[in-house]
Amino acid sequence: MSTAKDSDSVTFHYTGTLSDGTQFDSSIGSDPMGATLGSAQLIPGFEAALVGMEVGESRTFTVTADEAYGERKPDLVQTLDLDMFPEGGATVEVGQTYEMTTHTGQPLPVTITAIDENEVIVDANHPLAGQDLTFDLELVGIE
């Protein structure tokens, strides 16, 4: 039986949980996910777990923050003037995601984490940054 290796296109089902057991994502109940190994489509620790698996094989593993979305970076949390937002910030709510533009013109998604009378605190860290992630994984196919 063949095993998944670099450059293979693979399909798989997974469920991801945080260290406290909270589920943050799952493909169960929908079509399997697909990716080409070695093409940087998956977080490094997840891709490493797929390599060497056989079709039908299942495993549970934990990806540390440094092999997932990295550690949280305090410099990615910024305080901005409320009037920088549409309608002077009248429609801004905690938890919303906005797409800001960097000084180089690149899009940067940020999440609103706090609001006061004149300021908004935004966080450009990935929502799962700084977290170890546990996955239940089943390899469904290899092409």
LUMRO-804425 format. One record per residue: residue in one letter; x negated, y negated, z of N, C-alpha, C in turn. Coordinates in steps of 0.1 Angstrom, whole numbers, padded with zeros to 4 digits, always signed. Each point is the difference from the previous one (the first is absolute). Layout:
<rs>
aXYZXYZXYZ ...
</rs>
This chain:
<rs>
m-0009+0012+0000+0009-0012+0000-0009-0012+0000 s+0004-0011-0008-0009-0012-0001+0003-0009+0012 t-0010-0008+0003+0001-0010+0011-0001-0014-0006 a+0005-0009+0007+0000-0014-0005-0014-0006+0001 k-0004-0007-0011-0014-0005-0001+0001-0014-0006 d-0011-0007+0000-0001-0014-0005+0004+0001-0015 s+0008-0010-0004+0006-0002-0013+0013+0008-0003 d+0004+0009+0009+0012+0007-0002+0012-0009+0003 s+0011+0002-0007+0012-0007+0003+0008+0009+0009 v+0004-0005+0011+0006+0009+0010+0014-0006+0004 t+0009+0009+0004+0013-0005+0006+0001+0006+0014 f+0006-0007+0009+0000+0004+0014+0012-0007+0007 h+0004+0006+0011+0009-0005+0010-0007-0004+0013 y+0004-0010+0006-0007-0004+0013+0010-0007+0009 t-0003+0000+0013+0006-0008+0010-0011-0006+0008 g+0001-0014+0002-0011-0007+0007+0006-0005+0013 t-0008+0002+0011+0005-0005+0013-0012-0007+0007 l+0004-0009+0009-0010-0007+0008-0003+0008+0013 s-0010-0005+0007-0005+0008+0012+0011+0002+0010 d+0010-0009+0000+0011+0001+0010+0012+0009-0005 g-0002+0006-0012+0010+0009-0006+0010-0007-0010 t-0001-0014-0001+0009-0007-0008-0003+0003-0015 q+0010+0004-0008-0002+0003-0014+0000-0013-0007 f-0010-0002-0009-0001-0012-0008+0003+0002-0014 d-0001+0012-0005+0003+0003-0014+0002+0015-0002 s+0007+0004-0011+0002+0014-0003+0005+0001-0015 s-0005+0011-0006+0006+0003-0014+0010+0011+0001 i+0002+0005+0012+0010+0011+0002+0014-0005-0004 g+0007+0008-0008+0013-0004-0005+0000-0008-0013 s-0012-0002-0005-0001-0006-0013-0010+0008-0009 d-0003-0005-0012-0010+0007-0008-0013-0001+0007 p-0009+0010-0003-0013+0000+0006-0008-0012-0006 m-0009-0005+0008-0009-0011-0004-0011+0006-0010 g-0006-0008-0008-0010+0004-0009-0012-0009+0000 a-0012+0005-0002-0012-0008-0001-0011+0008-0007 t-0009-0008-0006-0012+0006-0005-0011-0001+0010 l-0006+0011+0004-0010+0000+0010-0013-0007-0006 g-0006-0008+0008-0012-0008-0004+0003-0013-0007 s+0013-0004-0001+0003-0012-0007+0004-0012+0010 a-0003+0002+0013+0003-0010+0010+0015-0004+0001 q+0009+0010-0003+0014-0003+0001+0005+0003+0015 l-0008+0007+0007+0004+0004+0014-0010-0005+0010 i+0004-0002+0013-0010-0003+0010-0011+0011+0000 p-0012-0004+0003-0011+0010-0001+0002+0012+0008 g+0004-0001+0013+0002+0012+0008+0011+0009-0004 f+0010-0005-0007+0011+0008-0005-0005+0007-0012 e-0007-0006-0009-0005+0006-0012-0010+0011+0004 a-0008-0002+0010-0010+0010+0004+0007+0013+0005 a+0012-0002+0007+0007+0012+0005+0006+0008-0012 l+0004-0006-0011+0005+0007-0011-0010+0008-0007 v-0013-0005-0001-0010+0008-0007-0002+0013+0007 g+0000+0011-0008-0002+0013+0005+0013+0008+0004 m+0011-0007-0001+0013+0006+0003+0005+0009-0012 e+0007+0010+0003+0007+0008-0010+0014-0003-0001 v+0007+0002-0011+0014-0003-0002+0007+0009+0010 g+0010-0006+0007+0008+0006+0011-0006-0001+0014 e-0013-0004+0000-0007-0002+0013+0005-0012+0007 s+0002+0001+0014+0003-0012+0008-0010-0002+0010 r-0002-0012+0005-0009-0003+0011+0005-0013+0006 t-0004-0001+0013+0002-0012+0008-0014-0006+0003 f-0001-0013-0002-0013-0006+0003+0002-0014+0004 t-0010-0006+0006+0000-0014+0004-0011-0008-0007 v+0004-0011-0005-0009-0009-0007-0003-0012+0009 t-0012-0002+0004-0004-0011+0009+0002-0013-0008 a+0002-0011+0007+0002-0013-0005-0010-0004-0011 d-0013+0004+0003-0010-0004-0010+0001+0007-0013 e+0007+0012+0000+0002+0008-0013+0014-0002-0005 a+0007-0009+0006+0014-0003-0004+0000-0014-0005 y+0006-0010+0008+0001-0014-0004-0010-0009+0007 g-0010+0006+0006-0010-0008+0007+0005-0005+0013 e-0009-0007+0007+0003-0006+0013+0007-0013-0002 r+0007-0005+0009+0007-0013+0000-0011-0010+0000 k+0001-0011-0008-0009-0011-0001+0007-0012+0005 p-0005-0005+0012+0006-0012+0006+0000-0012-0010 d-0010-0001-0009+0000-0012-0009+0010+0001-0010 l+0008+0011-0002+0011+0000-0009+0013-0004+0006 v-0001-0005+0013+0012-0006+0006-0002-0015+0000 q+0009-0007-0006-0001-0015-0001+0012-0007+0004 t-0002-0012+0005+0012-0009+0003+0001-0010-0011 l+0012-0001-0006+0003-0009-0011+0011-0010+0004 d+0001-0011-0007+0010-0010+0002+0013+0006-0005 l+0011-0002+0007+0013+0006-0004+0005-0006-0013 d-0004-0013-0003+0004-0006-0012-0007+0006-0013 m-0009+0009+0002-0007+0007-0012+0010+0010-0006 f+0010+0003+0007+0010+0011-0004+0012-0007-0007 p+0006+0008-0009+0012-0005-0007+0010-0006+0010 e+0006-0011-0005+0011-0007+0008-0006-0005+0014 g-0013-0003+0000-0006-0005+0013+0000+0011+0010 g+0001+0012-0004+0000+0011+0010+0014+0004+0006 a+0010-0006-0005+0014+0002+0005+0004+0014+0000 t-0005+0008-0010+0004+0014-0002-0010+0010+0005 v-0011-0005+0006-0010+0009+0005+0004+0008+0012 e-0003+0013+0001+0004+0008+0011-0012+0009+0003 v-0001+0003+0013-0011+0010+0005+0003+0013-0007 g-0011+0006-0005+0001+0013-0007+0001-0001-0015 q+0003-0012-0005+0001-0001-0015-0015+0001-0006 t+0000+0004-0012-0013+0001-0007+0001-0010-0012 y-0011-0008-0001-0001-0010-0010-0013+0003-0008 e+0000-0004-0013-0012+0001-0008-0006-0014-0001 m-0012-0001+0007-0007-0013-0001-0011+0002-0011 t-0006-0011-0003-0011+0001-0010-0013-0005+0006 t-0011+0008-0002-0013-0003+0006-0006-0012-0008 h-0011-0005+0005-0007-0011-0006-0005+0005-0014 t-0001+0013-0002-0005+0005-0014+0012+0003-0009 g+0012-0003+0005+0012+0003-0008+0006+0014+0001 q-0006+0008+0009+0005+0014+0001+0012+0000+0010 p+0010+0009-0003+0011+0001+0009-0004+0007+0013 l+0006-0005+0011-0003+0006+0013+0013+0001+0008 p+0005+0012+0002+0012+0002+0008-0003-0003+0014 v+0009-0008+0007-0001-0003+0014+0013+0003+0007 t-0001+0003+0013+0012+0002+0007+0001-0011+0011 i+0012-0005+0001+0003-0010+0010+0001+0007+0014 t-0009-0005+0009+0000+0007+0013+0006-0009+0011 a+0000-0014-0002+0005-0009+0010+0003-0013-0007 i+0010-0007+0006+0004-0013-0005+0003-0009+0012 d-0004-0013-0001+0004-0010+0010+0005-0012-0008 e+0002-0011+0007+0006-0012-0007-0007-0004-0012 n-0013+0000-0001-0008-0005-0011-0010+0010-0007 e-0001+0011+0006-0011+0010-0005+0006+0014-0001 v-0007+0007-0009+0003+0014-0003-0013+0008+0001 i+0000+0011+0007-0012+0009+0001+0002+0011-0010 v-0009+0001-0009+0000+0011-0010-0011+0010+0002 d+0002+0012-0004-0010+0011+0002-0001+0006-0014 a-0013+0000-0005-0003+0006-0013-0005+0014+0001 n-0002+0005+0013-0004+0014+0001+0011+0009-0005 h-0005+0012-0005+0010+0010-0004+0008+0004+0013 p+0013+0002-0001+0008+0004+0012-0006+0012+0007 l-0007+0009-0007-0005+0012+0007-0015-0002+0004 a-0006-0011-0002-0014-0003+0003-0002+0003+0015 g-0011+0006+0003-0004+0002+0014+0007+0012+0006 q+0007+0008-0008+0008+0011+0006-0006+0013-0006 d-0001+0010+0008-0003+0014-0005+0013+0006-0004 l+0000+0007-0012+0012+0005-0006-0001+0015-0001 t+0011+0006+0004+0001+0015+0000+0010+0004-0012 f-0005+0009-0008+0008+0005-0011+0003+0015+0000 d+0012+0003-0003+0004+0014-0003+0000+0000-0016 l-0008+0009-0006-0002+0000-0014+0002+0014-0006 e+0007+0000-0012+0002+0012-0007-0004-0002-0015 l-0010+0007-0005-0003-0001-0014+0010+0008-0008 v+0006-0007-0010+0011+0005-0008-0005+0005-0013 g-0009-0008-0006-0005+0004-0014-0014-0006-0003 i-0007+0006-0009-0013-0004-0005+0001+0000-0015 e-0004-0010-0007-0001+0000-0015-0014-0003-0004 
</rs>
